[in-house]
Amino acid sequence: MTTTSAPAQLKPIQRYGLAIGALVFLLPFLLDIPGLDEPGERMLSIFLLAIVFWITEAIPLMATAVLVILLEILLISDAALLPVGEEALKYSSYFASLANPVIILFLGGFLIADGAAKFGLDHNLAAVFMKPFAGSGRLTVLGLMLITAALSMFMSNTATTAAMFAVVIPIIAAMPDARAKAGVALAIPVAANIGGMGTPVGTPPNAIALGALAARGLSISFVEWMVIAVPLMLVILFGAWVLISRYFMTNDTRVNLTMKADFDRSTPARMYYAIAGLTILLWMTEPLHGVSSNIVGFVPVVALLALRVMGGRDIQNLSWPVLWLVAGGIALGNGVGASGLDAWLLGSFDWAALSAVGVLALLTAIGLGMANVISHSAAANLLVPLAIGFSDVVGAEPAMIAVVVALATSLGMSMPISTPPNAIAYATGQIELKHMALVGLVVGIGGALLLAFAMPPIWQFFGLL
């Protein structure tokens, strides 16, 4: 006899979310929206439903993402249940979001990240690179943050945090007092969130921005993204280290490390090292060979599976919910543009009254605020498609706005619910909520000010955006 577990009990906010989502979905069908054509009204229904469901998590985030795709097919595509018009996108274009080139790029990144965990590469690299930082407590924190950020550029923030906490447990135990222990524990999620900003595969908001730009015929290469984001990432990371090291530990805090590296030397591990290294090298040298980073991202998938370095179980263990969530964001952007909803939203407010700097500052603030209370990916899914539409009104480059909004959502890290790395760190019991909120707000607001006011003129001066 087999038994199945009962569905999890819905929280009150989830029950309210279901009711409110259904209501806002029906409103555009029941009311005539001035200035908005029927396809736009239907897309508004989908968009409002997505906002409510993503904020309240009435259903799982990935479920909302695929629901968006299905509703777009049924309501605004050429296969809609009710006629839309000859200009409607083909239904296959919405399904294609699930295999968008950016999704393939992330698929390769996820498989490389899972391979690093499978063969212990993440732990061993941490052990090797931590040796120069042994002794001083503040230097130890710096080393942990640099390694975490570097890993998070190519692995998911969540996987990086989980892997680093396996390494950091003896370091926390070696700290002299509870305050220093909290500083070490807090350094990991902060560095993971910041490090994810550095590459297109570092965090889903980056992929959402690239997918939205690709839909407009614009592209940013792997290296171009790094040139844009890594300097900002390093400045914010340094500021976060200064804050954490000075607030949580004294200058004479000492720590003794006994970490040892024991690299897997089996044939599958060696093949993994070679394939992962080649992939990252190809990503970093895209301007030289001209092969898209999206195509390069598929190389390790084929190679690792064909050589039996990784198998079906590894594929099952990939972060498919994240991939589907990104796909939902790409589809949402396609629908907003194809239905004319973006033009209507732009016309509903005098955005032209704001300067380009003002719009960037406002979008950064909204992105940061939303990302502190809902998933970073959900915040980017909602904001990026709309924000790109503002570019034509305020005279800013679409790529500039997409990058700013995506990076702003990565700075939301003030609460345990803000991001999975925060939740993992908070679950250790080493961190008080007030400490997480303080560091998260200071780092987030400081990074947002740099992002909105300092970086755009620098990027423009060097011709990056």
C-alpha positions as CSV (number, residue, x, y, z in Angstrom):
1,M,0.0,0.0,0.0
2,T,1.4,3.4,-1.0
3,T,0.6,6.6,0.8
4,T,0.8,10.2,-0.4
5,S,1.5,13.2,1.7
6,A,-1.3,15.7,2.1
7,P,-0.9,19.1,0.4
8,A,0.7,21.7,2.6
9,Q,-1.7,24.0,4.5
10,L,-2.0,27.4,2.8
11,K,-1.0,30.4,4.9
12,P,-3.5,33.2,5.3
13,I,-1.6,35.4,2.9
14,Q,-1.7,32.7,0.3
15,R,-5.5,32.2,0.7
16,Y,-5.9,36.0,0.4
17,G,-3.6,35.9,-2.6
18,L,-5.8,33.3,-4.4
19,A,-8.9,35.4,-3.8
20,I,-7.3,38.7,-4.7
21,G,-5.6,37.2,-7.8
22,A,-8.9,35.9,-9.1
23,L,-10.5,39.3,-8.5
24,V,-7.9,41.4,-10.3
25,F,-7.8,38.9,-13.1
26,L,-11.5,39.4,-13.8
27,L,-11.5,43.2,-13.4
28,P,-10.2,44.0,-16.9
29,F,-12.8,41.7,-18.4
30,L,-15.6,43.3,-16.5
31,L,-14.5,46.9,-16.9
32,D,-13.7,48.9,-20.0
33,I,-10.1,50.2,-19.6
34,P,-9.9,53.6,-21.3
35,G,-7.3,53.7,-24.1
36,L,-6.5,50.0,-23.9
37,D,-7.4,47.6,-26.7
38,E,-8.9,44.2,-26.0
39,P,-5.5,42.3,-26.3
40,G,-4.0,44.8,-23.8
41,E,-6.9,44.3,-21.4
42,R,-6.4,40.6,-21.5
43,M,-2.7,41.0,-20.9
44,L,-3.4,43.4,-18.0
45,S,-5.5,40.6,-16.4
46,I,-2.5,38.2,-16.7
47,F,-0.1,40.8,-15.5
48,L,-2.2,41.7,-12.4
49,L,-2.6,38.0,-11.6
50,A,1.1,37.5,-11.8
51,I,1.8,40.4,-9.5
52,V,-0.5,39.1,-6.8
53,F,0.5,35.5,-7.1
54,W,4.3,36.3,-7.1
55,I,4.0,38.7,-4.1
56,T,1.8,36.4,-2.0
57,E,3.1,33.1,-3.3
58,A,-0.5,31.9,-3.5
59,I,0.8,29.1,-5.7
60,P,4.5,28.2,-6.2
61,L,6.5,30.8,-8.0
62,M,7.3,28.5,-10.9
63,A,3.6,27.6,-11.1
64,T,2.8,31.2,-11.6
65,A,5.4,31.4,-14.3
66,V,4.0,28.6,-16.4
67,L,0.5,29.8,-15.7
68,V,1.5,33.1,-17.3
69,I,2.6,31.2,-20.4
70,L,-0.6,29.2,-20.7
71,L,-2.8,32.2,-20.2
72,E,-1.0,34.2,-22.8
73,I,-1.5,31.3,-25.3
74,L,-5.2,31.0,-24.4
75,L,-5.9,34.8,-24.4
76,I,-3.6,36.8,-26.6
77,S,-1.9,34.4,-29.1
78,D,-3.0,33.4,-32.5
79,A,-4.5,30.3,-30.9
80,A,-6.5,32.3,-28.4
81,L,-9.9,31.0,-27.4
82,L,-11.4,34.3,-28.4
83,P,-10.3,36.2,-31.6
84,V,-7.4,38.7,-31.0
85,G,-6.4,40.0,-34.3
86,E,-3.9,39.2,-37.1
87,E,-1.0,40.9,-35.3
88,A,-1.2,38.4,-32.4
89,L,2.0,36.4,-31.8
90,K,2.1,32.8,-32.6
91,Y,1.4,30.5,-29.7
92,S,4.6,28.8,-30.3
93,S,6.5,32.0,-29.5
94,Y,5.2,31.8,-25.9
95,F,6.1,28.1,-25.6
96,A,9.5,29.0,-27.0
97,S,10.2,30.9,-23.8
98,L,10.9,27.6,-22.1
99,A,13.8,27.0,-24.5
100,N,14.9,30.6,-24.9
101,P,18.7,30.8,-25.5
102,V,19.1,32.4,-22.1
103,I,17.5,29.4,-20.5
104,I,20.0,27.2,-22.3
105,L,22.8,29.4,-20.9
106,F,21.5,28.9,-17.4
107,L,21.1,25.2,-18.0
108,G,24.8,24.9,-18.7
109,G,25.6,27.0,-15.7
110,F,23.5,24.9,-13.4
111,L,25.0,21.7,-14.6
112,I,28.5,23.0,-14.1
113,A,27.5,24.2,-10.6
114,D,26.0,20.8,-9.7
115,G,29.2,19.1,-11.0
116,A,31.3,21.3,-8.7
117,A,29.2,20.0,-5.7
118,K,29.3,16.4,-7.0
119,F,33.1,16.3,-7.2
120,G,33.7,18.5,-4.2
121,L,35.4,21.2,-6.3
122,D,33.6,24.1,-4.4
123,H,34.9,22.9,-1.0
124,N,38.4,22.2,-2.2
125,L,38.7,25.6,-3.9
126,A,37.5,27.3,-0.7
127,A,40.1,25.4,1.3
128,V,42.9,26.4,-1.1
129,F,42.0,30.0,-1.4
130,M,41.4,30.5,2.3
131,K,45.0,29.7,3.3
132,P,46.3,33.3,2.6
133,F,43.6,34.7,4.9
134,A,44.2,32.6,8.0
135,G,45.0,34.3,11.3
136,S,43.2,37.6,11.4
137,G,39.5,37.4,11.9
138,R,38.8,40.3,9.6
139,L,41.1,38.8,6.9
140,T,39.3,35.5,7.3
141,V,36.0,37.2,6.6
142,L,37.5,39.0,3.6
143,G,38.7,35.6,2.2
144,L,35.3,34.0,2.8
145,M,33.5,36.9,1.0
146,L,35.8,36.9,-2.0
147,I,35.6,33.1,-2.4
148,T,31.8,33.1,-2.0
149,A,31.3,36.0,-4.4
150,A,33.6,34.3,-7.0
151,L,31.7,31.0,-6.7
152,S,28.4,32.8,-6.9
153,M,29.3,34.3,-10.2
154,F,29.1,30.8,-11.8
155,M,26.9,28.9,-9.3
156,S,23.5,29.8,-8.0
157,N,23.5,32.0,-4.9
158,T,21.6,29.3,-3.0
159,A,24.0,26.5,-3.9
160,T,27.0,28.7,-3.2
161,T,25.7,29.6,0.3
162,A,24.9,26.0,1.1
163,A,28.3,24.8,0.0
164,M,30.2,27.6,1.8
165,F,28.3,26.9,5.1
166,A,29.7,23.4,5.0
167,V,33.1,25.0,4.8
168,V,32.5,27.8,7.3
169,I,31.1,25.7,10.2
170,P,34.6,25.1,11.7
171,I,35.5,28.8,11.2
172,I,32.4,29.9,13.1
173,A,33.3,27.5,15.9
174,A,36.8,29.1,16.0
175,M,35.4,32.6,16.5
176,P,35.9,33.9,20.1
177,D,32.4,35.3,20.7
178,A,28.8,35.3,19.5
179,R,29.1,38.7,17.7
180,A,32.1,37.5,15.7
181,K,30.3,34.2,14.9
182,A,27.3,36.3,13.6
183,G,29.6,38.3,11.4
184,V,31.1,35.3,9.7
185,A,27.6,33.7,9.2
186,L,26.2,36.9,7.8
187,A,29.2,37.4,5.4
188,I,28.3,34.4,3.4
189,P,24.8,35.3,2.2
190,V,25.8,38.9,1.6
191,A,28.7,37.9,-0.5
192,A,26.6,35.4,-2.4
193,N,23.9,37.9,-3.2
194,I,26.5,40.5,-4.4
195,G,28.6,38.0,-6.3
196,G,25.6,36.8,-8.4
197,M,25.5,40.3,-10.0
198,G,28.8,39.6,-11.8
199,T,27.9,37.3,-14.6
200,P,24.8,36.4,-16.7
201,V,24.6,33.0,-15.0
202,G,25.1,34.4,-11.5
203,T,21.5,35.0,-10.7
204,P,18.1,34.7,-12.5
205,P,17.4,38.5,-12.7
206,N,20.4,38.8,-14.9
207,A,19.0,36.2,-17.3
208,I,15.6,37.9,-17.2
209,A,17.2,41.1,-18.3
210,L,19.1,39.4,-21.1
211,G,16.0,37.6,-22.3
212,A,14.0,40.8,-22.3
213,L,16.7,42.6,-24.3
214,A,17.0,39.7,-26.7
215,A,13.2,40.0,-27.5
216,R,14.0,43.6,-28.7
217,G,16.9,42.4,-30.8
218,L,19.6,43.6,-28.3
219,S,22.3,41.5,-26.8
220,I,25.0,41.8,-24.1
221,S,27.7,39.2,-24.3
222,F,29.0,37.3,-21.3
223,V,32.2,39.4,-21.1
224,E,30.3,42.6,-21.7
225,W,28.1,41.9,-18.7
226,M,31.1,41.2,-16.6
227,V,32.8,44.4,-17.6
228,I,29.6,46.3,-16.7
229,A,28.9,44.5,-13.4
230,V,32.1,43.2,-11.8
231,P,33.6,46.6,-10.9
232,L,30.3,47.6,-9.2
233,M,30.2,44.2,-7.5
234,L,33.7,44.5,-6.1
235,V,33.0,48.0,-4.7
236,I,29.8,46.9,-3.0
237,L,31.6,43.7,-1.8
238,F,34.4,45.8,-0.3
239,G,32.0,48.1,1.4
240,A,30.1,45.1,2.8
241,W,33.3,43.6,4.2
242,V,34.3,46.9,5.9
243,L,30.8,47.1,7.5
244,I,30.8,43.5,8.7
245,S,34.4,43.3,9.8
246,R,34.3,46.5,11.8
247,Y,30.8,46.1,13.3
248,F,31.1,42.4,14.3
249,M,34.7,41.9,15.3
250,T,37.7,43.8,16.7
251,N,41.0,44.3,15.0
252,D,42.7,41.7,17.3
253,T,40.1,38.9,16.6
254,R,42.1,35.8,15.7
255,V,41.1,32.5,14.1
256,N,43.1,29.4,13.4
257,L,42.0,27.4,10.3
258,T,42.7,23.7,9.7
259,M,41.1,23.3,6.3
260,K,42.6,20.8,3.9
261,A,42.0,20.4,0.1
262,D,41.5,16.9,-1.2
263,F,40.7,17.1,-4.9
264,D,38.9,14.2,-6.5
265,R,41.4,12.7,-9.0
266,S,39.1,10.1,-10.6
267,T,38.7,10.0,-14.3
268,P,35.1,11.5,-14.3
269,A,36.3,14.3,-12.0
270,R,39.2,15.1,-14.3
271,M,36.9,15.2,-17.3
272,Y,34.6,17.5,-15.4
273,Y,37.4,19.9,-14.5
274,A,38.5,20.1,-18.1
275,I,34.9,20.6,-19.5
276,A,34.0,23.2,-16.8
277,G,37.3,25.0,-17.3
278,L,36.9,25.1,-21.1
279,T,33.3,26.4,-20.8
280,I,34.3,29.2,-18.5
281,L,37.3,30.0,-20.8
282,L,34.9,30.2,-23.8
283,W,32.5,32.4,-21.9
284,M,35.4,34.8,-21.0
285,T,36.8,34.9,-24.5
286,E,33.5,35.4,-26.5
287,P,34.8,38.5,-28.2
288,L,37.7,36.6,-29.6
289,H,35.9,33.5,-31.1
290,G,32.5,35.0,-31.7
291,V,30.5,32.1,-30.4
292,S,27.5,33.2,-28.4
293,S,27.7,32.5,-24.7
294,N,24.2,30.9,-25.0
295,I,25.6,28.3,-27.4
296,V,28.7,27.8,-25.3
297,G,26.3,27.1,-22.3
298,F,25.0,24.1,-24.2
299,V,28.4,22.6,-24.7
300,P,28.9,21.3,-21.1
301,V,25.4,19.8,-21.1
302,V,26.2,17.7,-24.2
303,A,29.8,16.9,-23.2
304,L,29.1,16.0,-19.6
305,L,26.2,13.7,-20.5
306,A,27.8,12.1,-23.6
307,L,31.0,11.3,-21.6
308,R,28.9,9.9,-18.7
309,V,30.5,12.3,-16.3
310,M,27.0,13.2,-15.2
311,G,23.8,11.4,-15.8
312,G,20.0,11.4,-15.6
313,R,19.9,11.8,-11.8
314,D,22.1,14.9,-12.1
315,I,19.7,16.3,-14.7
316,Q,16.8,15.6,-12.3
317,N,18.6,17.5,-9.6
318,L,19.0,20.7,-11.6
319,S,17.1,23.8,-10.4
320,W,14.2,23.4,-12.9
321,P,11.9,25.7,-10.9
322,V,14.3,28.5,-11.4
323,L,14.6,27.9,-15.1
324,W,10.8,27.9,-15.5
325,L,10.6,31.0,-13.4
326,V,13.0,32.8,-15.8
327,A,11.0,31.5,-18.8
328,G,7.8,32.9,-17.3
329,G,9.5,36.3,-17.0
330,I,10.6,36.2,-20.6
331,A,7.1,35.2,-21.7
332,L,5.6,38.0,-19.6
333,G,7.8,40.5,-21.3
334,N,6.8,39.2,-24.8
335,G,3.2,39.5,-23.9
336,V,3.4,43.0,-22.4
337,G,5.1,44.2,-25.6
338,A,2.9,42.3,-28.1
339,S,-0.4,43.3,-26.6
340,G,0.4,47.0,-26.3
341,L,0.1,47.0,-22.5
342,D,3.6,48.6,-22.2
343,A,2.5,51.6,-24.3
344,W,-0.7,52.0,-22.3
345,L,1.2,51.9,-19.0
346,L,3.7,54.4,-20.2
347,G,0.8,56.7,-21.3
348,S,-0.8,56.5,-17.9
349,F,1.9,58.5,-16.2
350,D,4.0,61.5,-17.4
351,W,7.3,59.7,-17.4
352,A,8.7,62.3,-19.7
353,A,8.5,64.8,-16.8
354,L,11.3,62.8,-15.1
355,S,14.9,62.9,-16.3
356,A,16.6,59.8,-17.3
357,V,18.5,59.9,-14.0
358,G,15.2,60.3,-12.2
359,V,13.7,57.3,-13.9
360,L,16.8,55.1,-13.2
361,A,16.7,56.2,-9.5
362,L,13.0,55.5,-9.2
363,L,13.3,52.1,-10.9
364,T,16.3,51.2,-8.7
365,A,14.3,52.1,-5.5
366,I,11.3,50.1,-6.6
367,G,13.5,47.1,-7.5
368,L,15.4,47.2,-4.3
369,G,12.2,47.6,-2.3
370,M,10.3,44.8,-4.0
371,A,13.3,42.4,-3.8
372,N,13.5,42.8,0.0
373,V,10.0,41.4,0.4
374,I,9.5,39.0,-2.6
375,S,11.8,36.7,-4.6
376,H,14.5,38.5,-6.6
377,S,13.4,36.6,-9.7
378,A,9.8,37.5,-9.2
379,A,10.7,41.2,-8.7
380,A,12.8,41.2,-11.9
381,N,10.0,39.3,-13.8
382,L,7.6,42.1,-13.0
383,L,9.8,45.1,-13.4
384,V,12.2,44.4,-16.3
385,P,9.6,44.1,-19.1
386,L,7.9,47.3,-18.0
387,A,11.1,49.2,-17.3
388,I,12.5,48.6,-20.8
389,G,9.5,50.3,-22.3
390,F,10.3,53.5,-20.4
391,S,13.6,53.9,-22.4
392,D,11.9,55.4,-25.4
393,V,10.1,58.0,-23.3
394,V,13.0,59.2,-21.2
395,G,15.7,58.8,-23.8
396,A,17.7,56.1,-21.9
397,E,19.2,53.0,-23.5
398,P,17.0,49.9,-23.0
399,A,20.1,48.0,-22.0
400,M,20.9,50.5,-19.4
401,I,17.5,50.3,-17.8
402,A,17.4,46.5,-18.0
403,V,20.8,46.1,-16.3
404,V,20.1,48.7,-13.6
405,V,16.8,47.0,-12.7
406,A,18.2,43.5,-12.7
407,L,21.2,44.5,-10.5
408,A,18.9,46.5,-8.2
409,T,16.9,43.4,-7.4
410,S,20.1,41.5,-6.3
411,L,20.6,44.1,-3.6
412,G,17.5,43.2,-1.7
413,M,18.9,41.2,1.3
414,S,17.6,42.8,4.6
415,M,15.4,39.9,5.8
416,P,15.4,36.1,5.9
417,I,12.6,36.0,3.3
418,S,14.4,38.3,0.9
419,T,16.5,35.6,-0.6
420,P,17.3,31.9,0.0
421,P,20.9,32.6,1.0
422,N,19.6,34.8,3.8
423,A,17.2,32.1,4.9
424,I,20.0,29.5,5.0
425,A,22.2,31.8,7.1
426,Y,19.4,32.8,9.5
427,A,18.5,29.1,10.0
428,T,22.0,28.6,11.6
429,G,20.8,30.5,14.7
430,Q,24.0,32.6,14.6
431,I,22.4,35.8,13.3
432,E,19.9,38.1,14.9
433,L,17.2,39.6,12.7
434,K,18.3,43.1,13.6
435,H,21.8,42.4,12.4
436,M,20.6,41.0,9.1
437,A,18.3,44.0,8.6
438,L,21.0,46.5,9.5
439,V,23.7,45.1,7.1
440,G,21.1,44.3,4.4
441,L,19.7,47.8,4.4
442,V,23.1,49.6,4.5
443,V,24.6,47.5,1.8
444,G,21.4,47.6,-0.3
445,I,20.9,51.3,-0.1
446,G,24.6,52.1,-0.6
447,G,24.8,49.8,-3.6
448,A,21.5,51.2,-5.0
449,L,22.9,54.8,-4.8
450,L,26.0,53.7,-6.7
451,L,23.9,51.8,-9.2
452,A,21.5,54.7,-9.9
453,F,23.8,57.7,-9.8
454,A,27.5,56.7,-10.2
455,M,27.5,53.8,-12.6
456,P,25.4,55.0,-15.6
457,P,27.7,58.0,-16.4
458,I,30.7,55.7,-16.0
459,W,29.2,53.1,-18.3
460,Q,28.3,55.7,-20.9
461,F,31.7,57.4,-20.7
462,F,33.4,54.1,-21.6
463,G,30.8,53.2,-24.2
464,L,29.6,50.1,-22.3
465,L,25.9,50.9,-22.4
